[in-house]
Amino acid sequence: MDREESIMFAKKYLEDILSFFGLNTDVGASADEDVIELFVPSSYLNGFLIGQRGDTLRSIQFLIATTLHQKEAEMTRVNVDVADYKRHHNEKIADQAETWAKQVLESGEALHLRPMNPAERRVVHKVIGEYSELATESEGEGRDRHVVLSKIAAEE
C-alpha cells in the first residue's frame, strides 16, 4: 500500500468507526512528513471521541496505526484530532513549556515535569530545543515517563 493509499485507507477506516457510533461525517486527511493527519470536525460526539484526557483519541489512533501496519502500508504513524482538541492542548503545553523554561533559567535548578504521553513530551522537547542554554531529557518508564529540564553548564 503506497503513501496515497495509506492516507485514503486511514480516512475511510476512521469514517467507518465514526459511522458505527452514528456520526456520518467527512474526515479531513493529509500527510505531514511520515504521519497521516486525520481531522474530525466538531460534533455532538466530541467528548465521547476524545475521552478522558484524550485516552479514547489515542486508542482510535492506535487501532488505525495497527491496522495500517498489518496491511504493510507505507505510512503507519497516525495522528487523529477531534474538533482541534489536540492542537489546542499542544498550544497549552507549549505555553506551559515557555513558563518552565523561564523558571529553570532563573533558578538554575533542574525541573522534573509531571508524567506525559509521548506527544506531549515531543512538544516540550521541541519548545525547549529553541533555548540554546537549556536541555531536555525524558526519564522513567511507561506512564511515569517525564521530561527533565535543566540548564546547560557554561564552559569556562
N, CA, C and O of each residue as an XYZ file, in Angstrom:
624
protein
N       0.857     -1.173      0.000
C       0.000      0.000      0.000
C       0.901      1.234      0.000
O       1.662      1.443      0.945
N       0.822      2.054     -1.054
C       1.683      3.235     -1.145
C       1.178      4.374     -0.247
O       0.185      4.234      0.468
N       1.877      5.475     -0.308
C       1.583      6.624      0.563
C       0.138      7.114      0.431
O      -0.565      7.265      1.429
N      -0.290      7.355     -0.786
C      -1.651      7.872     -1.030
C      -2.714      6.865     -0.605
O      -3.731      7.240     -0.021
N      -2.479      5.586     -0.899
C      -3.429      4.540     -0.476
C      -3.497      4.443      1.052
O      -4.569      4.203      1.609
N      -2.368      4.628      1.726
C      -2.327      4.596      3.192
C      -3.212      5.688      3.772
O      -3.979      5.450      4.705
N      -3.097      6.896      3.209
C      -3.885      8.033      3.693
C      -5.377      7.775      3.466
O      -6.192      7.983      4.365
N      -5.724      7.324      2.268
C      -7.137      7.087      1.950
C      -7.712      5.946      2.791
O      -8.863      6.009      3.222
N      -6.910      4.902      3.023
C      -7.368      3.786      3.861
C      -7.647      4.279      5.277
O      -8.690      3.961      5.848
N      -6.714      5.063      5.854
C      -6.873      5.573      7.221
C      -8.114      6.458      7.322
O      -8.867      6.366      8.291
N      -8.324      7.304      6.334
C      -9.500      8.189      6.296
C     -10.784      7.378      6.297
O     -11.686      7.633      7.095
N     -10.867      6.396      5.398
C     -12.069      5.556      5.284
C     -12.272      4.738      6.552
O     -13.404      4.586      7.013
N     -11.202      4.215      7.116
C     -11.274      3.399      8.331
C     -11.858      4.222      9.484
O     -12.725      3.747     10.217
N     -11.368      5.470      9.637
C     -11.882      6.341     10.698
C     -13.342      6.704     10.436
O     -14.149      6.726     11.365
N     -13.685      6.985      9.190
C     -15.086      7.297      8.867
C     -15.990      6.112      9.193
O     -17.112      6.302      9.662
N     -15.513      4.893      8.949
C     -16.292      3.688      9.287
C     -16.473      3.553     10.800
O     -17.555      3.197     11.265
N     -15.417      3.837     11.567
C     -15.520      3.788     13.032
C     -16.560      4.802     13.500
O     -17.411      4.486     14.333
N     -16.492      6.023     12.964
C     -17.424      7.078     13.363
C     -18.859      6.727     12.993
O     -19.782      6.989     13.766
N     -19.053      6.136     11.817
C     -20.413      5.783     11.402
C     -20.999      4.697     12.291
O     -22.215      4.637     12.477
N     -20.145      3.837     12.843
C     -20.604      2.822     13.794
C     -21.280      3.483     15.002
O     -22.222      2.936     15.576
N     -20.781      4.674     15.378
C     -21.350      5.407     16.511
C     -22.417      6.414     16.067
O     -22.850      7.258     16.851
N     -22.832      6.315     14.809
C     -23.913      7.167     14.321
C     -23.485      8.531     13.830
O     -24.326      9.410     13.638
N     -22.192      8.728     13.623
C     -21.697     10.013     13.133
C     -21.210      9.834     11.698
O     -20.142      9.272     11.455
N     -22.007     10.320     10.760
C     -21.628     10.248      9.355
C     -21.053     11.599      8.958
O     -21.785     12.558      8.714
N     -19.739     11.653      8.899
C     -19.055     12.912      8.607
C     -17.863     12.662      7.701
O     -17.345     11.549      7.610
N     -17.442     13.729      7.032
C     -16.276     13.648      6.168
C     -15.044     13.991      7.005
O     -14.947     15.084      7.562
N     -14.122     13.062      7.084
C     -12.888     13.247      7.843
C     -11.857     13.903      6.929
O     -11.658     13.468      5.794
N     -11.209     14.946      7.426
C     -10.126     15.572      6.679
C      -8.878     14.721      6.808
O      -8.586     14.199      7.884
N      -8.145     14.581      5.725
C      -6.940     13.746      5.753
C      -5.819     14.422      4.983
O      -6.022     14.969      3.900
N      -4.623     14.369      5.576
C      -3.428     14.879      4.907
C      -2.237     14.127      5.476
O      -2.390     13.271      6.348
N      -1.058     14.449      4.980
C       0.151     13.809      5.488
C       1.177     14.890      5.787
O       1.379     15.816      5.000
N       1.818     14.754      6.938
C       2.890     15.667      7.337
C       4.123     14.802      7.530
O       4.224     14.068      8.513
N       5.060     14.887      6.596
C       6.249     14.044      6.587
C       5.834     12.571      6.582
O       5.330     12.081      5.572
N       6.037     11.854      7.702
C       5.699     10.426      7.728
C       4.490     10.124      8.614
O       4.309      8.984      9.042
N       3.651     11.146      8.898
C       2.490     10.968      9.767
C       1.213     11.300      8.998
O       1.119     12.343      8.351
N       0.233     10.402      9.078
C      -1.082     10.659      8.499
C      -1.866     11.497      9.502
O      -2.046     11.092     10.651
N      -2.328     12.660      9.070
C      -3.102     13.565      9.922
C      -4.575     13.442      9.555
O      -4.954     13.670      8.406
N      -5.411     13.079     10.539
C      -6.844     12.953     10.318
C      -7.576     13.946     11.215
O      -7.292     14.039     12.410
N      -8.524     14.692     10.631
C      -9.240     15.733     11.361
C     -10.732     15.443     11.341
O     -11.346     15.357     10.277
N     -11.308     15.292     12.526
C     -12.745     15.056     12.659
C     -13.379     16.389     13.044
O     -12.989     16.992     14.044
N     -14.362     16.860     12.255
C     -14.997     18.135     12.601
C     -15.789     18.036     13.906
O     -16.142     16.944     14.351
N     -16.056     19.178     14.500
C     -16.796     19.244     15.759
C     -18.207     18.667     15.582
O     -18.872     18.911     14.576
N     -18.644     17.896     16.584
C     -19.990     17.315     16.561
C     -20.452     17.077     17.992
O     -19.742     17.387     18.949
N     -21.634     16.531     18.121
C     -22.171     16.221     19.450
C     -21.396     15.092     20.136
O     -21.594     14.852     21.327
N     -20.529     14.405     19.414
C     -19.759     13.302     19.987
C     -18.330     13.693     20.396
O     -17.523     12.819     20.715
N     -18.012     14.988     20.391
C     -16.642     15.414     20.708
C     -16.122     14.789     21.992
O     -15.070     14.151     21.989
N     -16.845     14.965     23.085
C     -16.401     14.451     24.384
C     -16.215     12.956     24.384
O     -15.250     12.444     24.952
N     -17.135     12.248     23.749
C     -17.059     10.787     23.667
C     -15.832     10.354     22.879
O     -15.111      9.449     23.299
N     -15.591     10.992     21.744
C     -14.468     10.607     20.881
C     -13.117     10.970     21.484
O     -12.137     10.254     21.282
N     -13.057     12.061     22.214
C     -11.802     12.483     22.835
C     -11.519     11.627     24.065
O     -10.394     11.163     24.254
N     -12.529     11.420     24.897
C     -12.358     10.628     26.107
C     -11.630     11.400     27.184
O     -11.231     12.548     26.984
N     -11.459     10.762     28.327
C     -10.796     11.411     29.455
C      -9.323     11.643     29.129
O      -8.582     10.700     28.853
N      -8.910     12.909     29.163
C      -7.535     13.321     28.855
C      -7.043     12.772     27.503
O      -5.852     12.509     27.337
N      -7.955     12.601     26.548
C      -7.569     12.164     25.206
C      -7.336     10.666     25.063
O      -6.810     10.221     24.043
N      -7.719      9.877     26.072
C      -7.466      8.429     26.032
C      -8.162      7.732     24.862
O      -7.562      6.887     24.198
N      -9.435      8.087     24.606
C     -10.164      7.444     23.507
C      -9.535      7.811     22.173
O      -9.413      6.972     21.280
N      -9.142      9.059     22.048
C      -8.489      9.530     20.825
C      -7.211      8.734     20.552
O      -6.970      8.315     19.420
N      -6.400      8.526     21.580
C      -5.166      7.743     21.417
C      -5.481      6.293     21.061
O      -4.755      5.676     20.282
N      -6.552      5.748     21.621
C      -6.945      4.369     21.302
C      -7.364      4.240     19.844
O      -7.018      3.264     19.179
N      -8.110      5.226     19.347
C      -8.527      5.218     17.939
C      -7.292      5.289     17.040
O      -7.194      4.558     16.054
N      -6.355      6.167     17.381
C      -5.101      6.274     16.624
C      -4.369      4.943     16.586
O      -3.905      4.505     15.533
N      -4.271      4.301     17.756
C      -3.567      3.025     17.861
C      -4.235      1.971     16.979
O      -3.553      1.200     16.302
N      -5.557      1.941     16.988
C      -6.302      0.979     16.186
C      -6.020      1.177     14.692
O      -5.782      0.211     13.968
N      -6.050      2.419     14.243
C      -5.802      2.715     12.825
C      -4.351      2.389     12.464
O      -4.094      1.768     11.433
N      -3.406      2.804     13.306
C      -1.982      2.563     13.032
C      -1.674      1.065     12.996
O      -0.915      0.606     12.142
N      -2.258      0.314     13.913
C      -2.034     -1.136     13.953
C      -2.569     -1.800     12.691
O      -1.928     -2.689     12.131
N      -3.739     -1.370     12.247
C      -4.326     -1.932     11.025
C      -3.463     -1.598      9.813
O      -3.242     -2.452      8.954
N      -2.975     -0.366      9.738
C      -2.088      0.017      8.630
C      -0.815     -0.822      8.641
O      -0.335     -1.261      7.596
N      -0.277     -1.037      9.841
C       0.942     -1.838      9.979
C       0.698     -3.277      9.501
O       1.535     -3.853      8.806
N      -0.445     -3.847      9.876
C      -0.775     -5.216      9.463
C      -0.935     -5.320      7.957
O      -0.642     -6.360      7.368
N      -1.400     -4.247      7.333
C      -1.583     -4.238      5.877
C      -0.298     -3.845      5.156
O      -0.288     -3.661      3.939
N       0.805     -3.718      5.934
C       2.110     -3.350      5.396
C       2.046     -2.078      4.553
O       2.606     -2.000      3.459
N       1.339     -1.079      5.104
C       1.208      0.213      4.438
C       2.529      0.964      4.503
O       3.338      0.745      5.404
N       2.734      1.844      3.545
C       3.949      2.656      3.512
C       3.995      3.612      4.706
O       5.056      3.853      5.281
N       2.827      4.151      5.068
C       2.735      5.067      6.209
C       1.907      4.397      7.306
O       0.795      3.933      7.053
N       2.452      4.348      8.527
C       1.718      3.695      9.611
C       1.528      4.593     10.836
O       0.774      4.237     11.742
N       2.196      5.747     10.882
C       2.005      6.672     12.009
C       0.778      7.520     11.738
O       0.618      8.063     10.644
N      -0.100      7.635     12.747
C      -1.371      8.323     12.577
C      -1.585      9.315     13.714
O      -1.289      9.019     14.872
N      -2.098     10.490     13.377
C      -2.498     11.475     14.367
C      -3.947     11.844     14.083
O      -4.263     12.338     13.000
N      -4.835     11.605     15.057
C      -6.252     11.936     14.908
C      -6.557     13.108     15.824
O      -6.189     13.097     16.998
N      -7.235     14.126     15.285
C      -7.644     15.274     16.094
C      -9.146     15.470     15.923
O      -9.661     15.452     14.806
N      -9.838     15.657     17.037
C     -11.278     15.895     17.029
C     -11.527     17.336     17.451
O     -11.137     17.745     18.545
N     -12.175     18.102     16.585
C     -12.555     19.491     16.876
C     -11.360     20.311     17.392
O     -11.513     21.137     18.293
N     -10.185     20.081     16.823
C      -8.953     20.803     17.184
C      -8.549     20.629     18.645
O      -7.808     21.454     19.181
N      -9.021     19.575     19.293
C      -8.673     19.310     20.699
C      -7.162     19.218     20.886
O      -6.602     19.873     21.766
N      -6.501     18.409     20.061
C      -5.054     18.206     20.219
C      -4.270     19.474     19.931
O      -3.301     19.787     20.623
N      -4.696     20.203     18.903
C      -3.985     21.436     18.553
C      -4.039     22.405     19.730
O      -3.018     22.980     20.106
N      -5.235     22.591     20.319
C      -5.375     23.484     21.471
C      -4.582     22.962     22.667
O      -3.933     23.733     23.374
N      -4.638     21.657     22.886
C      -3.920     21.043     24.007
C      -2.410     21.239     23.843
O      -1.715     21.583     24.800
N      -1.913     21.022     22.634
C      -0.475     21.193     22.371
C      -0.046     22.649     22.530
O       1.067     22.923     22.977
N      -0.929     23.588     22.163
C      -0.615     25.005     22.360
C      -0.488     25.318     23.847
O       0.393     26.077     24.250
N      -1.369     24.734     24.666
C      -1.295     24.934     26.125
C       0.013     24.362     26.679
O       0.671     24.994     27.505
N       0.387     23.158     26.217
C       1.635     22.530     26.667
C       2.826     23.410     26.258
O       3.749     23.610     27.047
N       2.804     23.932     25.030
C       3.895     24.781     24.544
C       3.997     26.053     25.388
O       5.099     26.473     25.742
N       2.857     26.670     25.713
C       2.860     27.864     26.561
C       3.429     27.541     27.937
O       4.218     28.305     28.491
N       3.015     26.391     28.482
C       3.499     25.976     29.798
C       5.007     25.707     29.744
O       5.730     26.018     30.691
N       5.476     25.128     28.634
C       6.909     24.843     28.481
C       7.719     26.139     28.501
O       8.821     26.172     29.047
N       7.182     27.197     27.913
C       7.853     28.512     27.947
C       8.004     28.980     29.393
O       9.054     29.489     29.784
N       6.945     28.801     30.181
C       6.978     29.188     31.597
C       8.021     28.360     32.347
O       8.797     28.897     33.137
N       8.034     27.056     32.096
C       9.011     26.177     32.738
C      10.435     26.582     32.362
O      11.331     26.573     33.205
N      10.638     26.937     31.096
C      11.964     27.346     30.630
C      12.446     28.569     31.412
O      13.583     28.608     31.882
N      11.581     29.551     31.543
C      11.946     30.771     32.290
C      12.270     30.429     33.742
O      13.203     30.977     34.328
N      11.489     29.517     34.309
C      11.702     29.103     35.700
C      13.089     28.479     35.875
O      13.800     28.798     36.827
N      13.471     27.586     34.949
C      14.774     26.924     35.032
C      15.901     27.927     34.783
O      16.938     27.867     35.443
N      15.705     28.839     33.843
C      16.728     29.847     33.561
C      16.969     30.752     34.773
O      18.109     31.111     35.067
N      15.890     31.118     35.475
C      16.012     31.994     36.643
C      16.633     31.272     37.840
O      17.501     31.815     38.524
N      16.176     30.037     38.082
C      16.625     29.323     39.283
C      17.932     28.561     39.072
O      18.705     28.371     40.010
N      18.171     28.131     37.849
C      19.345     27.303     37.572
C      19.158     25.858     38.014
O      20.036     25.022     37.801
N      18.013     25.562     38.630
C      17.707     24.217     39.134
C      17.011     23.388     38.056
O      16.204     23.908     37.286
N      17.331     22.097     38.010
C      16.645     21.188     37.085
C      15.187     21.063     37.518
O      14.877     21.151     38.706
N      14.304     20.860     36.557
C      12.873     20.760     36.834
C      12.341     19.445     36.269
O      12.423     19.197     35.066
N      11.798     18.610     37.144
C      11.173     17.353     36.734
C       9.696     17.622     36.506
O       8.979     17.989     37.437
N       9.238     17.443     35.272
C       7.838     17.699     34.946
C       6.979     16.491     35.290
O       7.486     15.407     35.577
N       5.661     16.702     35.255
C       4.730     15.604     35.514
C       4.839     14.581     34.380
O       5.277     14.925     33.282
N       4.446     13.337     34.631
C       4.455     12.347     33.548
C       3.572     12.818     32.386
O       2.503     13.393     32.588
N       4.050     12.559     31.173
C       3.328     12.973     29.964
C       3.349     11.850     28.948
O       4.208     10.968     28.989
N       2.385     11.895     28.030
C       2.393     10.921     26.942
C       3.442     11.359     25.909
O       3.918     12.493     25.960
N       3.803     10.477     24.980
C       4.873     10.805     24.022
C       4.638     12.086     23.230
O       5.581     12.841     22.992
N       3.403     12.345     22.819
C       3.118     13.544     22.031
C       3.363     14.811     22.847
O       3.905     15.790     22.333
N       2.962     14.791     24.120
C       3.179     15.952     24.980
C       4.672     16.166     25.215
O       5.156     17.297     25.176
N       5.401     15.072     25.461
C       6.852     15.197     25.674
C       7.529     15.772     24.429
O       8.445     16.587     24.534
N       7.072     15.342     23.253
C       7.638     15.837     21.995
C       7.463     17.357     21.886
O       8.375     18.058     21.449
N       6.286     17.863     22.284
C       6.032     19.313     22.247
C       7.008     20.035     23.170
O       7.580     21.057     22.789
N       7.204     19.510     24.386
C       8.116     20.135     25.345
C       9.549     20.128     24.801
O      10.236     21.148     24.850
N       9.998     18.985     24.285
C      11.361     18.894     23.728
C      11.544     19.924     22.605
O      12.587     20.571     22.513
N      10.523     20.070     21.755
C      10.616     20.990     20.622
C      10.708     22.440     21.100
O      11.545     23.200     20.613
N       9.859     22.827     22.043
C       9.875     24.202     22.550
C      11.193     24.509     23.263
O      11.804     25.549     23.017
N      11.626     23.616     24.134
C      12.854     23.847     24.902
C      14.078     23.787     23.988
O      15.097     24.415     24.276
N      13.986     23.038     22.892
C      15.078     22.950     21.930
C      15.446     24.294     21.323
O      16.543     24.457     20.789
N      14.528     25.262     21.404
C      14.784     26.605     20.864
C      15.643     27.443     21.815
O      16.108     28.521     21.446
N      15.849     26.949     23.030
C      16.689     27.648     24.009
C      18.074     27.019     23.997
O      18.229     25.853     24.360
N      19.077     27.777     23.584
C      20.427     27.223     23.481
C      21.041     26.910     24.842
O      21.961     26.098     24.935
N      20.536     27.551     25.898
C      21.115     27.342     27.226
C      20.361     26.294     28.059
O      20.672     26.092     29.233
N      19.366     25.629     27.447
C      18.590     24.603     28.156
C      18.665     23.261     27.452
O      18.875     23.189     26.241
N      18.491     22.203     28.225
C      18.471     20.847     27.678
C      17.275     20.104     28.251
O      16.805     20.420     29.344
N      16.784     19.114     27.512
C      15.697     18.270     27.994
C      16.108     16.813     27.873
O      16.914     16.438     27.022
N      15.535     16.014     28.742
C      15.778     14.580     28.700
C      14.528     13.897     29.238
O      13.941     14.360     30.217
N      14.114     12.793     28.602
C      12.993     12.014     29.110
C      13.529     10.947     30.045
O      14.512     10.272     29.738
N      12.876     10.799     31.190
C      13.273      9.798     32.187
C      12.054      8.995     32.599
O      10.917      9.435     32.427
N      12.303      7.810     33.147
C      11.226      6.978     33.660
C      10.733      5.992     32.625
O      11.172      6.002     31.475
N       9.816      5.143     33.048
C       9.267      4.101     32.174
C       7.747      4.200     32.124
O       7.108      4.632     33.083
N       7.179      3.795     30.994
C       5.730      3.700     30.855
C       5.011      4.987     31.197
O       5.388      6.064     30.733
N       3.966      4.872     32.015
C       3.142      6.031     32.381
C       3.872      7.025     33.274
O       3.412      8.154     33.445
N       5.008      6.620     33.848
C       5.781      7.511     34.711
C       6.837      8.309     33.936
O       7.570      9.100     34.530
N       6.920      8.109     32.614
C       7.934      8.789     31.814
C       7.648     10.288     31.805
O       6.521     10.718     31.559
N       8.675     11.062     32.074
C       8.516     12.510     32.172
C       9.756     13.222     31.625
O      10.796     12.606     31.393
N       9.618     14.514     31.430
C      10.714     15.329     30.908
C      11.408     16.039     32.063
O      10.768     16.507     33.004
N      12.742     16.106     31.966
C      13.541     16.869     32.923
C      14.181     18.017     32.147
O      14.877     17.803     31.154
N      13.930     19.248     32.621
C      14.536     20.439     32.026
C      15.724     20.833     32.881
O      15.643     20.834     34.109
N      16.812     21.164     32.236
C      17.987     21.602     33.005
C      18.755     22.657     32.224
O      18.664     22.752     31.000
N      19.500     23.431     32.963
C      20.334     24.457     32.377
C      21.645     23.823     31.960
O      22.211     23.018     32.701
N      22.133     24.175     30.785
C      23.416     23.653     30.309
C      24.518     24.435     31.010
O      24.519     25.666     31.007
N      25.447     23.714     31.606
C      26.536     24.364     32.331
C      27.397     25.159     31.356
O      27.770     24.664     30.293
N      27.703     26.390     31.730
C      28.558     27.252     30.895
C      29.984     26.751     30.940
O      30.512     26.432     32.006
N      30.605     26.685     29.772
C      32.005     26.233     29.716
C      32.915     27.395     30.064
O      32.697     28.523     29.624
N      33.927     27.113     30.849
C      34.848     28.188     31.252
C      36.178     28.051     30.574
O      37.071     28.868     30.797
